């Protein structure tokens, strides 16, 4: 387990911009940086910059593992839900993908000698489109038996789940019993599945049902709590930590992150060649230190793994 309040030293943002974008546009996240990034470099006040992966070189031995179906167009096309900061989201211009998953995609693409092509998609549409519309999918996917029936997985990160409320917990939320509360989650996530199970238990126990507010965009989940539309949110711990940093003290977590589990890249079921190429590319980034530099750039190094695996059996830490 780990505390969710993480050191986002580079990404102190004005929440007014984030929330206004979420509420007025119902779009993916926008944000601003502080005066300096994690490396101490000055950065603009209206953009968030990713880690510079220009030094990553093509690895011929890894690149040749990819099938022609991936390499023929020269692009490494990746399905991502770009509303999930700090993993993958849109910069202040509303069109540039940023985040630690985006940086890892760019680094892998360079190892493959391809051009990274992250494409925005609703979270629940990515896995069904892997191998057809997308070469792979990366969107903080937790490995589950159900998902393993649809795709193969290559581990990339680890995270848990966290409850988030308004500062001071004005509604006196007790996460040991959320029956009768308004709980907001992102659609098709592990957190939504868990809250739905809790809701069934509430009903079985004769208690008030949970009012589950399911949102396509994680930014809307954060907005629901900040504005008081929901009593509490339940989200990926890295995402929760970023949301707290973005709200300038308006939100806080209740307790510690729970259910630490491995997250993974989704690859077409049975596409062994692509799975092996992705695994070897990630492992090289881990071994040469690029992986950790990217995670530190975004303040999420506590979610680092030291070994990338294909379809691991021990998915929980």
C-alpha positions as MATLAB code, in Angstrom:
seq = 'XXXXXXXXXXXXXXXXXXXXXXXXXXXXXXXXXXXXXXXXXXXXXXXXXXXXXXXXXXXXXXXXXXXXXXXXXXXXXXXXXXXXXXXXXXXXXXXXXXXXXXXXXXXXXXXXXXXXXXXXXXXXXXXXXXXXXXXXXXXXXXXXXXXXXXXXXXXXXXXXXXXXXXXXXXXXXXXXXXXXXXXXXXXXXXXXXXXXXXXXXXXXXXXXXXXXXXXXXXXXXXXXXXXXXXXXXXXXXXXXXXXXXXXXXXXXXXXXXXXXXXXXXXXXXXXXXXXXXXXXXXXXXXXXXXXXXXXXXXXXXXXXXXXXXXXXXXXXX';
ca = [
       0.000    0.000    0.000;
       1.143    3.590   -0.445;
      -0.039    7.013    0.504;
      -1.806    8.736   -2.340;
      -0.585   12.268   -1.676;
       2.368   12.240   -4.054;
       5.072   14.815   -4.791;
       3.858   16.450   -7.965;
       6.593   19.079   -7.743;
       6.345   20.112  -11.362;
       2.608   20.199  -11.796;
       1.078   22.761   -9.451;
      -1.884   23.971  -11.492;
      -4.643   26.525  -11.377;
      -7.769   24.444  -10.715;
     -10.004   27.123  -12.165;
      -8.696   26.327  -15.634;
      -9.050   22.587  -15.172;
     -12.566   22.727  -13.781;
     -13.861   25.307  -16.221;
     -12.611   23.190  -19.097;
     -14.212   20.085  -17.634;
     -17.549   21.751  -16.877;
     -17.930   24.012  -19.887;
     -16.442   21.764  -22.535;
     -16.924   18.318  -20.968;
     -13.598   17.555  -22.558;
     -10.355   15.997  -21.446;
      -8.100   17.641  -18.896;
      -6.337   20.924  -19.344;
      -3.728   22.300  -16.995;
      -0.858   24.641  -16.343;
       2.597   24.122  -14.974;
       4.336   25.928  -12.180;
       7.406   28.045  -12.909;
       9.695   25.039  -13.129;
       9.466   21.367  -13.942;
      10.908   18.372  -12.093;
      14.270   18.975  -13.732;
      14.306   22.594  -12.606;
      13.847   23.938  -16.136;
      11.653   26.929  -16.653;
       8.428   26.076  -18.418;
       5.536   28.037  -19.817;
       2.565   28.836  -17.635;
       0.050   27.563  -20.177;
       1.376   24.122  -21.005;
       2.503   20.881  -19.450;
       5.508   19.303  -21.060;
       6.365   15.634  -21.233;
       9.748   14.067  -20.641;
      12.214   14.516  -23.508;
      12.756   11.064  -25.085;
      14.792   12.317  -28.051;
      17.863   10.433  -26.817;
      16.126    7.050  -27.119;
      17.505    5.215  -30.160;
      16.082    2.502  -32.378;
      16.925   -1.023  -31.244;
      17.053   -3.202  -34.344;
      16.803   -6.461  -32.390;
      13.572   -5.297  -30.749;
      12.136   -3.525  -33.794;
      12.401   -6.623  -35.984;
      10.093   -8.504  -33.630;
       7.106   -6.386  -34.656;
       4.857   -7.857  -37.369;
       4.320   -6.027  -40.640;
       0.758   -5.261  -39.597;
       2.235   -2.830  -37.056;
       5.201   -1.450  -38.996;
       3.786   -1.068  -42.507;
       2.472    2.490  -42.050;
       5.491    3.693  -40.045;
       3.272    4.580  -37.091;
       2.870    3.097  -33.628;
      -0.853    3.661  -33.144;
      -2.018    3.550  -29.544;
      -5.542    3.840  -28.174;
      -5.688    5.992  -25.019;
      -8.359    7.701  -22.959;
      -6.875   11.186  -22.854;
      -8.879   12.310  -19.830;
      -6.811   10.488  -17.216;
      -4.081   12.719  -15.772;
      -1.273   12.192  -15.018;
      -1.159    8.993  -17.101;
      -2.629   10.309  -20.333;
      -4.446   13.578  -20.952;
      -4.522   16.685  -23.136;
      -2.313   19.714  -22.592;
      -3.742   23.225  -22.317;
      -4.032   23.501  -26.089;
      -6.719   20.811  -25.956;
      -5.031   18.636  -28.577;
      -1.519   17.615  -27.480;
      -1.364   14.271  -25.615;
       0.790   14.384  -22.472;
       1.366   12.192  -19.433;
       3.688    9.430  -18.304;
       1.985    6.777  -20.456;
       2.304    9.091  -23.458;
       6.023    9.531  -22.775;
       6.465    5.759  -22.515;
       4.632    5.321  -25.825;
       6.952    7.843  -27.470;
      10.020    6.104  -26.045;
       8.859    2.683  -27.248;
       8.058    4.086  -30.688;
      11.618    5.383  -30.961;
      12.964    1.945  -30.020;
      10.824    0.504  -32.810;
      11.877    3.169  -35.319;
       8.251    4.259  -35.677;
       6.337    7.503  -35.156;
       4.205    7.539  -32.017;
       0.533    8.052  -32.813;
      -1.519    8.240  -29.580;
      -5.229    8.458  -30.389;
      -7.983    9.599  -28.053;
     -10.775    7.133  -27.303;
     -13.383    6.391  -24.669;
     -11.895    4.014  -22.126;
     -14.424    1.238  -22.689;
     -13.881    1.254  -26.471;
     -10.112    0.690  -26.456;
      -9.755   -3.029  -25.725;
     -12.336   -4.067  -28.363;
     -10.371   -2.010  -30.948;
      -6.871   -3.332  -30.190;
      -5.429   -5.161  -33.198;
      -7.874   -3.462  -35.542;
      -7.966    0.307  -35.054;
      -4.976    0.408  -32.665;
      -1.681   -1.492  -32.567;
      -1.928   -1.535  -28.766;
      -3.942    0.094  -26.007;
      -2.485    1.925  -23.003;
      -4.883    3.491  -20.541;
      -4.082    2.359  -16.990;
      -5.631   -1.060  -17.616;
      -5.727   -3.262  -14.538;
      -5.302   -6.929  -15.444;
      -8.484   -8.916  -14.827;
      -9.561  -12.443  -15.863;
     -12.340  -10.957  -17.997;
      -9.982   -8.635  -19.867;
      -7.457  -11.466  -20.355;
     -10.102  -13.294  -22.373;
     -10.121  -10.399  -24.842;
      -6.466   -9.295  -25.039;
      -2.966  -10.175  -23.944;
      -1.273   -7.905  -21.418;
       2.266   -6.568  -20.913;
       2.851   -5.010  -17.489;
       3.893   -1.345  -17.397;
       3.027    0.147  -13.963;
       1.305   -0.601  -10.661;
      -1.349    1.351   -8.859;
      -4.221    1.019   -6.420;
      -7.564    2.647   -5.739;
      -8.282    5.674   -3.558;
     -11.334    7.445   -2.140;
     -11.382   11.233   -2.575;
     -13.608   13.793   -0.845;
     -13.751   17.547   -0.455;
     -11.249   18.969    2.016;
     -12.319   18.355    5.591;
     -14.786   15.650    4.508;
     -17.857   17.902    5.031;
     -20.306   15.040    4.365;
     -18.552   12.833    6.955;
     -17.983   10.023    4.492;
     -16.937    6.718    6.068;
     -15.468    4.496    3.358;
     -16.245    1.402    5.416;
     -19.920    2.061    4.627;
     -20.791    4.093    1.531;
     -24.383    2.861    1.292;
     -26.756    5.741    0.540;
     -23.991    8.030   -0.718;
     -23.386    9.535   -4.139;
     -20.206    7.906   -5.419;
     -18.629    9.004   -8.690;
     -16.406    6.753  -10.831;
     -15.149    6.495  -14.383;
     -17.101    4.217  -16.699;
     -15.754    0.680  -17.280;
     -12.994    0.938  -14.680;
     -12.153   -1.502  -11.909;
     -13.368    1.157   -9.494;
     -16.823    1.216  -11.093;
     -16.974   -2.574  -10.880;
     -16.045   -2.512   -7.189;
     -18.567    0.206   -6.343;
     -21.311   -1.716   -8.157;
     -20.456   -4.769   -6.041;
     -20.649   -2.642   -2.901;
     -24.034   -1.381   -4.078;
     -25.350   -4.921   -4.438;
     -24.195   -5.653   -0.895;
     -25.947   -2.527    0.370;
     -29.203   -3.744   -1.158;
     -28.708   -7.269    0.193;
     -28.174   -5.834    3.672;
     -31.362   -3.790    3.452;
     -29.482   -0.485    3.381;
     -29.941    2.489    1.071;
     -28.496    1.962   -2.401;
     -25.415    3.809   -3.580;
     -26.144    6.508   -6.145;
     -23.405    5.599   -8.643;
     -22.469    8.511  -10.917;
     -20.582    6.945  -13.829;
     -18.658    9.279  -16.153;
     -16.899    8.674  -19.442;
     -14.198   11.183  -18.486;
     -12.101   11.100  -15.323;
     -12.063   14.907  -15.325;
     -15.826   14.827  -14.783;
     -15.335   12.455  -11.842;
     -13.056   15.018  -10.190;
     -15.448   17.865  -10.984;
     -18.383   15.988   -9.423;
     -16.600   15.813   -6.079;
     -15.160   19.329   -6.156;
     -18.552   20.890   -6.899;
     -20.422   18.739   -4.385;
     -22.454   16.826   -6.956;
     -21.014   13.645   -5.445;
     -20.044   12.832   -1.863;
     -16.934   10.882   -2.789;
     -15.038    9.552   -5.794;
     -13.215    6.265   -6.225;
     -10.332    6.272   -8.680;
      -6.903    4.981   -9.596;
      -4.530    6.160   -6.854;
      -2.104    7.917   -9.225;
      -5.011    9.760  -10.831;
      -6.445   10.658   -7.430;
      -3.101   12.059   -6.323;
      -2.854   14.219   -9.419;
      -6.430   15.459   -8.986;
      -5.667   16.512   -5.424;
      -2.563   18.386   -6.554;
      -4.627   20.135   -9.241;
      -7.360   21.336   -6.866;
      -5.052   23.455   -4.713;
      -6.284   21.949   -1.461;
      -9.954   21.517   -2.338;
      -9.790   17.715   -2.213;
      -8.194   15.064    0.000;
      -7.999   11.287    0.210;
      -9.587    9.146    2.894;
      -7.124    6.590    4.214;
      -4.536    4.836    2.082;
      -4.627    3.427   -1.425;
      -5.895   -0.139   -1.490;
      -5.685   -3.083   -3.868;
      -2.274   -2.318   -5.351;
      -2.221   -4.142   -8.684;
      -0.274   -4.269  -11.915;
      -1.426   -2.222  -14.888;
      -0.627   -3.271  -18.412;
      -0.483   -2.596  -22.129;
      -3.264   -4.306  -24.087;
      -2.167   -6.309  -27.162;
      -4.319   -8.250  -29.617;
      -5.065  -11.698  -28.236;
      -2.580  -14.196  -29.654;
      -0.302  -11.548  -31.198;
       2.805  -12.980  -29.551;
       5.220  -11.000  -31.718;
       3.839   -7.598  -30.715;
       3.565   -8.630  -27.072;
       7.217   -9.731  -27.028;
       8.365   -6.565  -28.772;
       6.489   -4.351  -26.304;
       7.787   -6.348  -23.322;
      11.397   -6.139  -24.478;
      11.063   -2.439  -25.298;
       9.666   -1.673  -21.854;
      12.260   -3.816  -20.123;
      15.065   -1.989  -21.912;
      13.597    1.351  -20.794;
      13.457    0.009  -17.237;
      17.015   -1.305  -17.349;
      18.612    1.810  -18.851;
      16.839    4.169  -16.441;
      14.617    5.983  -18.965;
      11.474    4.461  -17.464;
      12.201    5.772  -13.970;
      13.178    9.196  -15.288;
       9.794    9.451  -16.994;
       7.920    8.418  -13.861;
       9.897   10.845  -11.699;
       9.139   13.615  -14.184;
       5.443   13.092  -13.379;
       5.878   12.355   -9.665;
       4.596    8.771   -9.880;
       7.802    6.792   -9.297;
       6.146    4.909   -6.427;
       4.229    2.992   -9.093;
       7.361    1.736  -10.851;
       7.862   -1.935  -11.658;
      11.280   -3.536  -12.107;
      10.201   -6.261  -14.514;
       7.783   -6.137  -17.441;
       5.898   -9.390  -17.971;
       3.472  -10.880  -20.472;
       0.190  -12.111  -18.935;
       1.521  -12.429  -15.357;
      -0.342  -14.700  -12.975;
       0.481  -12.679   -9.844;
      -1.264   -9.424  -10.707;
      -1.663   -8.066   -7.171;
       1.140   -6.657   -4.988;
];
